């Protein structure tokens, strides 16, 4: 039986906490975003003169802290198919963890569906895709074996997210090559026409290309991992992060939320392997906070 992704993250979450005395703003949050947020918290403290007490302990403990009034706001990782607690909290999207799927630039495939990814990567008992010709490809690629590669970077949940969304939480085949950096993955895919990789970051250079992904449902379309497609949920291999503020508290801490939606913070998210909101969405969200 497939475990809810929030439960998986709760099991995976480590404890990372920093506490400041005499706090005026109490923040709890996902440990996945913790390190990338610390510079923004420092800038906010310096600009506002306030102190932020923060505890990046994981989504489930953060949600508990928020419900028990031990936090003023929280940053939560909430999978797309999990129920959002919108009855109690105002939720503002802030960033995404994205799984990128890419192949050698010489591979004619431009899109895949979730069932096709499952048939390639899943170790479960099901129809298997082991050669590119099974996808209807002709020419030299048709006889090439599908070479599976994944980036399992430290402190990243991309592999778990990919398994949850594309493989129905089944394991990846033991034959897959596992690396720990995007550069390693890009180099391996670039060197093998039959390779397909799942990674934490978009590939660089012209030797590999990113694939569009569809649900595989009748009439569904495939979408690439652009910031806009990720934000609107058209690209499926994503994990959203939200700022959650209790509706019972009244107005949200606007200046603090604006700091987390700034261009500086967006650059820090990208550097840490996360995708920020599109620039126009961030600007619109900031404007909405002032209304």
N, C-alpha and C positions, 0 to 999 in steps of 0.2 A: 504493500500500500504506500502511495506517495505521501511523504511527510510535507506539511506546509513549509514553505521556504522560510518563514519567520522562525519556525521551530528549528530548522537547520542552522540558521544564523545564530539562534540562541545557544545551540550546542557548540558552535564554532567560536563564539565570541570570547575573546580574552579580556582581562581586566586591565584597562588603561585609565588611570585617573589622576587628575591634578586638582588640587583644592586650594583656593585662595581664601583668606580670612576676611571677615566683614564684607561679604559679597552683597552687591546690590542687584545682581541679575544671576539667577541660578539656571544653568544649562545642563541638560542631560542629553546623551546622544549615542548614535551608532559608533562603535569603535572603528568601523571601516573608514569613516571620514575624518576621524579625530586629528591625525597629524596634519592633514592638509588644511584644517580649519584654524590651527593654533596661530599662524601669522595674522589672520583676520581678527581674531580675538584680541591679540596684542594691539593692533592698530585701533580697534574700537576703544579699548581701555585708555589708550593715550589720547585719543581725540575727545572722548566724552568725560574723562575723569572718573568714570565708574569702574568698579571691579567686577569681573565676570568669574563666577565660581562654576567650573565645568567638570563634568564627570562623563567620559566617553566609555560607557560600560556595556554597550550593545542596545539594540532596538527594544527588545522585550523589557529589560530592566529600566530603560529610559521611559518607556510608556507607563510602567508601574510608578516610577518616581513622579511623573506628571500627574497621574490620577490621584496620588496620595499627597499632592501639594508639596512635594520635596523638590520640585523644579518649576520654574516659571515658563519654560518652553523646552521643547525637545527636538532633536533631529532624528528622524526615523527612516529606516529602510523598509519600504512597503512594496512587496511584489505586486505587479499589475493585477493578478487574479485574486489577491487578498482583499478583504473588505476594509475600506478606509473608514476610520472612526470620525466621519465628518459631522455626526450629530453632536459630538462633544468638543471637537477641536477645529479651529481654522487651520487649513493645511495649505502651505505654500511650497510648490516644488522648488528645489534648489540645485540638484545635480543628478547625474545618472552614472551607474556602472554599466558599461556596454560590452558585449561580446562581439568581436569582429570576426567574420568568416572570410578567409581569402585563399586564393589559389594562384598558381603560376600564371604570369601574364599571357603565356602561350596557350593556356587552356581556354577553349571557346565557351565554356559554361559562364553565364552571367548571373544566374539566380538559382536558388534551391528552396525547397519547402521544408518545413519542420519534419514531416514524415521522411523525407529524403535524408535529412541530416541524421535522423534517428537510425535509418537503415544503414547509414555509413558508420556511425560512431558507436551505437549502442551494443553492449555485450549481451543484451537480452535475446530470448528466443523469438525471432521475427524474420520477416523478409530482409535479406541483406543485400546491400549494394557494395560490391567489391571491385568492380571495374567500371570505368567511365562510360563504356559502351552501353551499360544498363540504363543510362540516362538518355539514351537515344543519340549519343554523340558518334559521329563517323570519323573516318580518317585515322591518323596515327594514335590519337588519344583514346580511341575506342578499346584498344587492347591493353591500355595501361592500367595497372592496379591502382586502387585508391590508397594513397599513403597518408595515414592519419597523423596529425601533429597538433599538440595543444601546449599553450603557455600556462603553466601553473606557477605564477609568480608568488613570492612570499606576501602574506597579508592581503591577498586578492581572493575574491570569491567568484571570479569569472567562470572557473571550471564547474563549481557547484551550481551556479546560476544556469549555465549552459545545460548541464545534466537535468536540472529541474524543468526548464522550459522546453528543451528540444528532445530529451530522452526519457521524459516521464520519470525522472529521478533514478533511472537505471545507470549502472556503471559504464564507463567508457571502455572499449575493447583494450585488452592488455597489450595488443600489438601497436598501439599508438605510441609515437615518440613524444616524450614529455621534456620540455625545456623550461627555463625559469625567466627568460628575458624576451622582449619583443624582437630584439635584434637577432637572437638565435633563431627564432621562429621564422622571421622574414628571410634569413639566409637559407634555411632549409627548404622553404617553399620555393624560393627563387631557383634553387638548384635541381628541382624535381618537377617535371611536367605533370606527374600524377599526384602531387601533394595537395592536401587541403589542410589549412590550419585554423585554429580558433585561438584568438589572442585578446589581450587586454587593451590594445591600442591599434589604431589604423596603421597599415603598412606604409613605409616610406619608399620612395623611388619608383621606377617604372617596371620593375621586374616581377611584381606581384600585383594583384588587383583584389578589391573588396567585392564580395557578392551581395546581391539583394536577397532578402528572405521573405517568404510568404508563409501563411498559416497552413497552406495545403487544402483548405476548404474550397468547395466548389465556387468558382467565380472570384476567388481571392487574388489580390495583386501582391507582387513582391516589391519591397521597399528597401532602399539602401540606408546605411547608418549615418544619415546627416543629422545635425542638431535638431532641425525642424521635424524630421520623421521620428526621431527618438522622443522629442517633447510631446508630440501628438499621439504617440503610441502606435504609429504605423510600423515602425521597426520593432520587432517583437523581442529581440534578445537584449533586454534592458532591465535594470533594477532601479526604480526611482527612489530618491531621497527627498523627504519633506521636512520643512519647519512646521512644527505643530504647536499651536498656542491655544490654551483652554478658552472657549467662548465665554465662560463664566468670568474671566478676568477682564473683559471689556477690550479696550484698545490694545493691539499688539505693540511690542517694543519696536516702533518703526525704525528708529535710527540703527538699531542693532541688525534688524533684518536687511536694511539697505546695505549695511557693510558686508553682509554675506552674499549679496547680489551684485556687488561691485565688480568692475573689470579686473581689478587686482586679484580678488578672490577667484574669479573665473580662470585667470591664468594659473593660479596655484592648483586649482582642481585639475586642469589639463596636465600640468607637470606631474601630478600625483596619479594620473591614469583614470581620471573621471571626466565626464562630459558635462560642462555647465549648460544652463539654459541658453537658447539663442539670444543674441544681444538685444534684439527688438522685444523679446518676451521679458527679459530682465528689466529693460527700461519701462515697459508698460506696467509691470508688477510694482516697480518703485513708484510710478505715478499713481497707481491705484491705492497705495498705502497712504497717500496724502489726501485722498478724497473723503 
